[in-house]
Amino acid sequence: MRTSRRQGIVLNVVVGIVGGFIGGWLLPMIGLSVGGGWFGFLVTAFLGAVILLAIVNLFRR
């Protein structure tokens, strides 16, 4: 999403953590399940972070 240069490493970690919460909350609400275990949690956090960055990019433009 081309935000790494504007954000530092700390903000990237925060986006990942908040994205994990968003993914864990949003994916079951829309009926998606990626399974359990560390891989499922990783995919959920990744999808949540992508959603969060997309929302942030919409407001920055």
PyMOL Python script that loads the backbone (N, CA, C, O; Angstrom):
from pymol import cmd

cmd.read_pdbstr("""\
ATOM      1  N   MET A   1       0.811  -1.198   0.000  1.00  0.00           N
ATOM      2  CA  MET A   1       0.000   0.000   0.000  1.00  0.00           C
ATOM      3  C   MET A   1       0.854   1.261   0.000  1.00  0.00           C
ATOM      4  O   MET A   1       0.329   2.370   0.091  1.00  0.00           O
ATOM      5  N   ARG A   2       2.149   1.092  -0.101  1.00  0.00           N
ATOM      6  CA  ARG A   2       3.106   2.198  -0.201  1.00  0.00           C
ATOM      7  C   ARG A   2       3.056   3.149   0.980  1.00  0.00           C
ATOM      8  O   ARG A   2       3.041   4.367   0.802  1.00  0.00           O
ATOM      9  N   THR A   3       3.029   2.594   2.193  1.00  0.00           N
ATOM     10  CA  THR A   3       3.028   3.448   3.377  1.00  0.00           C
ATOM     11  C   THR A   3       4.266   3.244   4.233  1.00  0.00           C
ATOM     12  O   THR A   3       4.413   3.916   5.254  1.00  0.00           O
ATOM     13  N   SER A   4       5.158   2.344   3.857  1.00  0.00           N
ATOM     14  CA  SER A   4       6.312   2.035   4.699  1.00  0.00           C
ATOM     15  C   SER A   4       7.255   3.212   4.864  1.00  0.00           C
ATOM     16  O   SER A   4       7.853   3.369   5.928  1.00  0.00           O
ATOM     17  N   ARG A   5       7.405   4.037   3.851  1.00  0.00           N
ATOM     18  CA  ARG A   5       8.323   5.174   3.973  1.00  0.00           C
ATOM     19  C   ARG A   5       7.757   6.270   4.854  1.00  0.00           C
ATOM     20  O   ARG A   5       8.510   6.984   5.516  1.00  0.00           O
ATOM     21  N   ARG A   6       6.448   6.411   4.870  1.00  0.00           N
ATOM     22  CA  ARG A   6       5.836   7.453   5.694  1.00  0.00           C
ATOM     23  C   ARG A   6       5.693   6.997   7.138  1.00  0.00           C
ATOM     24  O   ARG A   6       5.653   7.828   8.045  1.00  0.00           O
ATOM     25  N   GLN A   7       5.615   5.709   7.360  1.00  0.00           N
ATOM     26  CA  GLN A   7       5.457   5.163   8.697  1.00  0.00           C
ATOM     27  C   GLN A   7       6.779   4.572   9.165  1.00  0.00           C
ATOM     28  O   GLN A   7       7.553   4.046   8.365  1.00  0.00           O
ATOM     29  N   GLY A   8       7.025   4.662  10.434  1.00  0.00           N
ATOM     30  CA  GLY A   8       8.192   4.012  11.002  1.00  0.00           C
ATOM     31  C   GLY A   8       7.871   2.572  11.372  1.00  0.00           C
ATOM     32  O   GLY A   8       6.751   2.103  11.165  1.00  0.00           O
ATOM     33  N   ILE A   9       8.847   1.883  11.914  1.00  0.00           N
ATOM     34  CA  ILE A   9       8.655   0.485  12.268  1.00  0.00           C
ATOM     35  C   ILE A   9       7.648   0.343  13.407  1.00  0.00           C
ATOM     36  O   ILE A   9       6.888  -0.624  13.445  1.00  0.00           O
ATOM     37  N   VAL A  10       7.639   1.293  14.324  1.00  0.00           N
ATOM     38  CA  VAL A  10       6.707   1.219  15.453  1.00  0.00           C
ATOM     39  C   VAL A  10       5.268   1.320  14.952  1.00  0.00           C
ATOM     40  O   VAL A  10       4.403   0.563  15.393  1.00  0.00           O
ATOM     41  N   LEU A  11       5.011   2.242  14.044  1.00  0.00           N
ATOM     42  CA  LEU A  11       3.654   2.392  13.520  1.00  0.00           C
ATOM     43  C   LEU A  11       3.253   1.176  12.685  1.00  0.00           C
ATOM     44  O   LEU A  11       2.081   0.801  12.675  1.00  0.00           O
ATOM     45  N   ASN A  12       4.206   0.554  11.984  1.00  0.00           N
ATOM     46  CA  ASN A  12       3.902  -0.668  11.248  1.00  0.00           C
ATOM     47  C   ASN A  12       3.500  -1.803  12.188  1.00  0.00           C
ATOM     48  O   ASN A  12       2.594  -2.576  11.877  1.00  0.00           O
ATOM     49  N   VAL A  13       4.168  -1.904  13.331  1.00  0.00           N
ATOM     50  CA  VAL A  13       3.815  -2.929  14.318  1.00  0.00           C
ATOM     51  C   VAL A  13       2.434  -2.651  14.895  1.00  0.00           C
ATOM     52  O   VAL A  13       1.638  -3.571  15.079  1.00  0.00           O
ATOM     53  N   VAL A  14       2.148  -1.378  15.183  1.00  0.00           N
ATOM     54  CA  VAL A  14       0.836  -1.007  15.713  1.00  0.00           C
ATOM     55  C   VAL A  14      -0.259  -1.327  14.700  1.00  0.00           C
ATOM     56  O   VAL A  14      -1.317  -1.838  15.068  1.00  0.00           O
ATOM     57  N   VAL A  15      -0.009  -1.029  13.426  1.00  0.00           N
ATOM     58  CA  VAL A  15      -0.990  -1.346  12.385  1.00  0.00           C
ATOM     59  C   VAL A  15      -1.219  -2.851  12.316  1.00  0.00           C
ATOM     60  O   VAL A  15      -2.354  -3.292  12.132  1.00  0.00           O
ATOM     61  N   GLY A  16      -0.170  -3.642  12.458  1.00  0.00           N
ATOM     62  CA  GLY A  16      -0.318  -5.102  12.455  1.00  0.00           C
ATOM     63  C   GLY A  16      -1.142  -5.599  13.622  1.00  0.00           C
ATOM     64  O   GLY A  16      -1.987  -6.478  13.453  1.00  0.00           O
ATOM     65  N   ILE A  17      -0.911  -5.054  14.800  1.00  0.00           N
ATOM     66  CA  ILE A  17      -1.653  -5.485  15.989  1.00  0.00           C
ATOM     67  C   ILE A  17      -3.119  -5.070  15.889  1.00  0.00           C
ATOM     68  O   ILE A  17      -4.015  -5.880  16.124  1.00  0.00           O
ATOM     69  N   VAL A  18      -3.358  -3.811  15.540  1.00  0.00           N
ATOM     70  CA  VAL A  18      -4.741  -3.339  15.397  1.00  0.00           C
ATOM     71  C   VAL A  18      -5.428  -4.079  14.256  1.00  0.00           C
ATOM     72  O   VAL A  18      -6.613  -4.399  14.347  1.00  0.00           O
ATOM     73  N   GLY A  19      -4.697  -4.349  13.192  1.00  0.00           N
ATOM     74  CA  GLY A  19      -5.246  -5.121  12.088  1.00  0.00           C
ATOM     75  C   GLY A  19      -5.631  -6.528  12.496  1.00  0.00           C
ATOM     76  O   GLY A  19      -6.616  -7.077  12.003  1.00  0.00           O
ATOM     77  N   GLY A  20      -4.853  -7.114  13.398  1.00  0.00           N
ATOM     78  CA  GLY A  20      -5.208  -8.428  13.925  1.00  0.00           C
ATOM     79  C   GLY A  20      -6.528  -8.405  14.672  1.00  0.00           C
ATOM     80  O   GLY A  20      -7.347  -9.314  14.535  1.00  0.00           O
ATOM     81  N   PHE A  21      -6.730  -7.368  15.457  1.00  0.00           N
ATOM     82  CA  PHE A  21      -8.006  -7.234  16.158  1.00  0.00           C
ATOM     83  C   PHE A  21      -9.158  -7.013  15.180  1.00  0.00           C
ATOM     84  O   PHE A  21     -10.231  -7.598  15.327  1.00  0.00           O
ATOM     85  N   ILE A  22      -8.925  -6.165  14.185  1.00  0.00           N
ATOM     86  CA  ILE A  22      -9.966  -5.904  13.191  1.00  0.00           C
ATOM     87  C   ILE A  22     -10.298  -7.179  12.421  1.00  0.00           C
ATOM     88  O   ILE A  22     -11.469  -7.494  12.211  1.00  0.00           O
ATOM     89  N   GLY A  23      -9.274  -7.905  12.004  1.00  0.00           N
ATOM     90  CA  GLY A  23      -9.503  -9.160  11.283  1.00  0.00           C
ATOM     91  C   GLY A  23     -10.214 -10.197  12.132  1.00  0.00           C
ATOM     92  O   GLY A  23     -11.100 -10.899  11.644  1.00  0.00           O
ATOM     93  N   GLY A  24      -9.833 -10.300  13.399  1.00  0.00           N
ATOM     94  CA  GLY A  24     -10.487 -11.243  14.301  1.00  0.00           C
ATOM     95  C   GLY A  24     -11.935 -10.894  14.584  1.00  0.00           C
ATOM     96  O   GLY A  24     -12.742 -11.774  14.884  1.00  0.00           O
ATOM     97  N   TRP A  25     -12.267  -9.624  14.490  1.00  0.00           N
ATOM     98  CA  TRP A  25     -13.638  -9.182  14.723  1.00  0.00           C
ATOM     99  C   TRP A  25     -14.465  -9.228  13.445  1.00  0.00           C
ATOM    100  O   TRP A  25     -15.627  -9.633  13.469  1.00  0.00           O
ATOM    101  N   LEU A  26     -13.862  -8.811  12.319  1.00  0.00           N
ATOM    102  CA  LEU A  26     -14.613  -8.636  11.090  1.00  0.00           C
ATOM    103  C   LEU A  26     -14.831  -9.938  10.313  1.00  0.00           C
ATOM    104  O   LEU A  26     -15.925 -10.172   9.800  1.00  0.00           O
ATOM    105  N   LEU A  27     -13.815 -10.776  10.222  1.00  0.00           N
ATOM    106  CA  LEU A  27     -13.936 -11.982   9.397  1.00  0.00           C
ATOM    107  C   LEU A  27     -15.051 -12.921   9.856  1.00  0.00           C
ATOM    108  O   LEU A  27     -15.797 -13.405   9.005  1.00  0.00           O
ATOM    109  N   PRO A  28     -15.207 -13.208  11.147  1.00  0.00           N
ATOM    110  CA  PRO A  28     -16.347 -14.046  11.540  1.00  0.00           C
ATOM    111  C   PRO A  28     -17.706 -13.396  11.284  1.00  0.00           C
ATOM    112  O   PRO A  28     -18.695 -14.088  11.041  1.00  0.00           O
ATOM    113  N   MET A  29     -17.750 -12.061  11.339  1.00  0.00           N
ATOM    114  CA  MET A  29     -19.021 -11.377  11.097  1.00  0.00           C
ATOM    115  C   MET A  29     -19.491 -11.537   9.654  1.00  0.00           C
ATOM    116  O   MET A  29     -20.694 -11.569   9.393  1.00  0.00           O
ATOM    117  N   ILE A  30     -18.540 -11.637   8.708  1.00  0.00           N
ATOM    118  CA  ILE A  30     -18.926 -11.799   7.312  1.00  0.00           C
ATOM    119  C   ILE A  30     -18.908 -13.266   6.884  1.00  0.00           C
ATOM    120  O   ILE A  30     -19.095 -13.578   5.708  1.00  0.00           O
ATOM    121  N   GLY A  31     -18.685 -14.155   7.839  1.00  0.00           N
ATOM    122  CA  GLY A  31     -18.793 -15.583   7.571  1.00  0.00           C
ATOM    123  C   GLY A  31     -17.536 -16.254   7.081  1.00  0.00           C
ATOM    124  O   GLY A  31     -17.609 -17.376   6.580  1.00  0.00           O
ATOM    125  N   LEU A  32     -16.381 -15.620   7.201  1.00  0.00           N
ATOM    126  CA  LEU A  32     -15.127 -16.228   6.771  1.00  0.00           C
ATOM    127  C   LEU A  32     -14.405 -16.853   7.952  1.00  0.00           C
ATOM    128  O   LEU A  32     -14.386 -16.296   9.050  1.00  0.00           O
ATOM    129  N   SER A  33     -13.817 -18.005   7.715  1.00  0.00           N
ATOM    130  CA  SER A  33     -13.019 -18.667   8.733  1.00  0.00           C
ATOM    131  C   SER A  33     -11.760 -19.200   8.068  1.00  0.00           C
ATOM    132  O   SER A  33     -11.835 -19.952   7.096  1.00  0.00           O
ATOM    133  N   VAL A  34     -10.617 -18.815   8.585  1.00  0.00           N
ATOM    134  CA  VAL A  34      -9.361 -19.274   8.005  1.00  0.00           C
ATOM    135  C   VAL A  34      -8.737 -20.394   8.826  1.00  0.00           C
ATOM    136  O   VAL A  34      -7.606 -20.799   8.559  1.00  0.00           O
ATOM    137  N   GLY A  35      -9.447 -20.888   9.801  1.00  0.00           N
ATOM    138  CA  GLY A  35      -8.962 -22.002  10.602  1.00  0.00           C
ATOM    139  C   GLY A  35      -8.237 -21.533  11.842  1.00  0.00           C
ATOM    140  O   GLY A  35      -8.102 -20.337  12.095  1.00  0.00           O
ATOM    141  N   GLY A  36      -7.774 -22.505  12.608  1.00  0.00           N
ATOM    142  CA  GLY A  36      -7.077 -22.188  13.844  1.00  0.00           C
ATOM    143  C   GLY A  36      -5.582 -22.338  13.679  1.00  0.00           C
ATOM    144  O   GLY A  36      -5.078 -22.519  12.570  1.00  0.00           O
ATOM    145  N   GLY A  37      -4.891 -22.262  14.774  1.00  0.00           N
ATOM    146  CA  GLY A  37      -3.442 -22.381  14.748  1.00  0.00           C
ATOM    147  C   GLY A  37      -2.770 -21.079  14.359  1.00  0.00           C
ATOM    148  O   GLY A  37      -3.428 -20.080  14.069  1.00  0.00           O
ATOM    149  N   TRP A  38      -1.461 -21.110  14.358  1.00  0.00           N
ATOM    150  CA  TRP A  38      -0.703 -19.890  14.106  1.00  0.00           C
ATOM    151  C   TRP A  38      -0.878 -19.399  12.679  1.00  0.00           C
ATOM    152  O   TRP A  38      -0.856 -18.191  12.445  1.00  0.00           O
ATOM    153  N   PHE A  39      -1.052 -20.304  11.712  1.00  0.00           N
ATOM    154  CA  PHE A  39      -1.220 -19.870  10.332  1.00  0.00           C
ATOM    155  C   PHE A  39      -2.551 -19.146  10.143  1.00  0.00           C
ATOM    156  O   PHE A  39      -2.610 -18.139   9.438  1.00  0.00           O
ATOM    157  N   GLY A  40      -3.601 -19.638  10.754  1.00  0.00           N
ATOM    158  CA  GLY A  40      -4.898 -18.970  10.675  1.00  0.00           C
ATOM    159  C   GLY A  40      -4.872 -17.599  11.312  1.00  0.00           C
ATOM    160  O   GLY A  40      -5.459 -16.648  10.796  1.00  0.00           O
ATOM    161  N   PHE A  41      -4.175 -17.503  12.457  1.00  0.00           N
ATOM    162  CA  PHE A  41      -4.050 -16.201  13.113  1.00  0.00           C
ATOM    163  C   PHE A  41      -3.222 -15.235  12.270  1.00  0.00           C
ATOM    164  O   PHE A  41      -3.525 -14.043  12.216  1.00  0.00           O
ATOM    165  N   LEU A  42      -2.190 -15.738  11.619  1.00  0.00           N
ATOM    166  CA  LEU A  42      -1.354 -14.905  10.766  1.00  0.00           C
ATOM    167  C   LEU A  42      -2.142 -14.372   9.570  1.00  0.00           C
ATOM    168  O   LEU A  42      -2.033 -13.194   9.228  1.00  0.00           O
ATOM    169  N   VAL A  43      -2.929 -15.231   8.941  1.00  0.00           N
ATOM    170  CA  VAL A  43      -3.746 -14.809   7.801  1.00  0.00           C
ATOM    171  C   VAL A  43      -4.800 -13.798   8.245  1.00  0.00           C
ATOM    172  O   VAL A  43      -5.048 -12.810   7.554  1.00  0.00           O
ATOM    173  N   THR A  44      -5.414 -14.042   9.390  1.00  0.00           N
ATOM    174  CA  THR A  44      -6.419 -13.115   9.913  1.00  0.00           C
ATOM    175  C   THR A  44      -5.808 -11.747  10.196  1.00  0.00           C
ATOM    176  O   THR A  44      -6.391 -10.723   9.839  1.00  0.00           O
ATOM    177  N   ALA A  45      -4.638 -11.720  10.833  1.00  0.00           N
ATOM    178  CA  ALA A  45      -3.977 -10.453  11.134  1.00  0.00           C
ATOM    179  C   ALA A  45      -3.555  -9.741   9.858  1.00  0.00           C
ATOM    180  O   ALA A  45      -3.650  -8.516   9.771  1.00  0.00           O
ATOM    181  N   PHE A  46      -3.089 -10.496   8.865  1.00  0.00           N
ATOM    182  CA  PHE A  46      -2.688  -9.894   7.593  1.00  0.00           C
ATOM    183  C   PHE A  46      -3.881  -9.250   6.901  1.00  0.00           C
ATOM    184  O   PHE A  46      -3.793  -8.111   6.443  1.00  0.00           O
ATOM    185  N   LEU A  47      -4.987  -9.967   6.822  1.00  0.00           N
ATOM    186  CA  LEU A  47      -6.178  -9.418   6.182  1.00  0.00           C
ATOM    187  C   LEU A  47      -6.696  -8.198   6.930  1.00  0.00           C
ATOM    188  O   LEU A  47      -7.107  -7.216   6.312  1.00  0.00           O
ATOM    189  N   GLY A  48      -6.679  -8.256   8.249  1.00  0.00           N
ATOM    190  CA  GLY A  48      -7.110  -7.105   9.043  1.00  0.00           C
ATOM    191  C   GLY A  48      -6.213  -5.898   8.836  1.00  0.00           C
ATOM    192  O   GLY A  48      -6.706  -4.772   8.759  1.00  0.00           O
ATOM    193  N   ALA A  49      -4.894  -6.109   8.743  1.00  0.00           N
ATOM    194  CA  ALA A  49      -3.974  -5.002   8.514  1.00  0.00           C
ATOM    195  C   ALA A  49      -4.170  -4.398   7.126  1.00  0.00           C
ATOM    196  O   ALA A  49      -4.083  -3.182   6.959  1.00  0.00           O
ATOM    197  N   VAL A  50      -4.431  -5.242   6.134  1.00  0.00           N
ATOM    198  CA  VAL A  50      -4.685  -4.735   4.785  1.00  0.00           C
ATOM    199  C   VAL A  50      -5.959  -3.893   4.767  1.00  0.00           C
ATOM    200  O   VAL A  50      -6.000  -2.836   4.137  1.00  0.00           O
ATOM    201  N   ILE A  51      -6.985  -4.357   5.451  1.00  0.00           N
ATOM    202  CA  ILE A  51      -8.241  -3.600   5.531  1.00  0.00           C
ATOM    203  C   ILE A  51      -8.011  -2.268   6.232  1.00  0.00           C
ATOM    204  O   ILE A  51      -8.503  -1.233   5.783  1.00  0.00           O
ATOM    205  N   LEU A  52      -7.263  -2.293   7.334  1.00  0.00           N
ATOM    206  CA  LEU A  52      -6.979  -1.064   8.072  1.00  0.00           C
ATOM    207  C   LEU A  52      -6.182  -0.080   7.224  1.00  0.00           C
ATOM    208  O   LEU A  52      -6.498   1.110   7.215  1.00  0.00           O
ATOM    209  N   LEU A  53      -5.165  -0.542   6.516  1.00  0.00           N
ATOM    210  CA  LEU A  53      -4.370   0.346   5.668  1.00  0.00           C
ATOM    211  C   LEU A  53      -5.191   0.905   4.517  1.00  0.00           C
ATOM    212  O   LEU A  53      -5.001   2.055   4.122  1.00  0.00           O
ATOM    213  N   ALA A  54      -6.099   0.105   3.977  1.00  0.00           N
ATOM    214  CA  ALA A  54      -6.966   0.601   2.903  1.00  0.00           C
ATOM    215  C   ALA A  54      -7.869   1.715   3.417  1.00  0.00           C
ATOM    216  O   ALA A  54      -8.074   2.713   2.726  1.00  0.00           O
ATOM    217  N   ILE A  55      -8.409   1.556   4.617  1.00  0.00           N
ATOM    218  CA  ILE A  55      -9.263   2.583   5.196  1.00  0.00           C
ATOM    219  C   ILE A  55      -8.458   3.858   5.476  1.00  0.00           C
ATOM    220  O   ILE A  55      -8.932   4.961   5.208  1.00  0.00           O
ATOM    221  N   VAL A  56      -7.254   3.709   6.008  1.00  0.00           N
ATOM    222  CA  VAL A  56      -6.402   4.874   6.287  1.00  0.00           C
ATOM    223  C   VAL A  56      -6.044   5.592   5.000  1.00  0.00           C
ATOM    224  O   VAL A  56      -6.040   6.822   4.954  1.00  0.00           O
ATOM    225  N   ASN A  57      -5.742   4.829   3.948  1.00  0.00           N
ATOM    226  CA  ASN A  57      -5.406   5.452   2.657  1.00  0.00           C
ATOM    227  C   ASN A  57      -6.584   6.208   2.053  1.00  0.00           C
ATOM    228  O   ASN A  57      -6.388   7.211   1.367  1.00  0.00           O
ATOM    229  N   LEU A  58      -7.796   5.740   2.300  1.00  0.00           N
ATOM    230  CA  LEU A  58      -8.974   6.455   1.792  1.00  0.00           C
ATOM    231  C   LEU A  58      -9.094   7.831   2.428  1.00  0.00           C
ATOM    232  O   LEU A  58      -9.474   8.796   1.764  1.00  0.00           O
ATOM    233  N   PHE A  59      -8.768   7.923   3.723  1.00  0.00           N
ATOM    234  CA  PHE A  59      -8.903   9.201   4.407  1.00  0.00           C
ATOM    235  C   PHE A  59      -7.719  10.125   4.158  1.00  0.00           C
ATOM    236  O   PHE A  59      -7.861  11.340   4.298  1.00  0.00           O
ATOM    237  N   ARG A  60      -6.562   9.594   3.796  1.00  0.00           N
ATOM    238  CA  ARG A  60      -5.391  10.422   3.541  1.00  0.00           C
ATOM    239  C   ARG A  60      -5.463  11.115   2.190  1.00  0.00           C
ATOM    240  O   ARG A  60      -4.809  12.141   2.004  1.00  0.00           O
ATOM    241  N   ARG A  61      -6.216  10.606   1.261  1.00  0.00           N
ATOM    242  CA  ARG A  61      -6.261  11.185  -0.098  1.00  0.00           C
ATOM    243  C   ARG A  61      -7.132  12.375  -0.163  1.00  0.00           C
ATOM    244  O   ARG A  61      -7.278  12.976  -1.227  1.00  0.00           O
TER     245      ARG A  61
END
""", "prot")
cmd.dss("prot")
cmd.show_as("cartoon", "prot")
cmd.util.cbc("prot")
cmd.orient("prot")
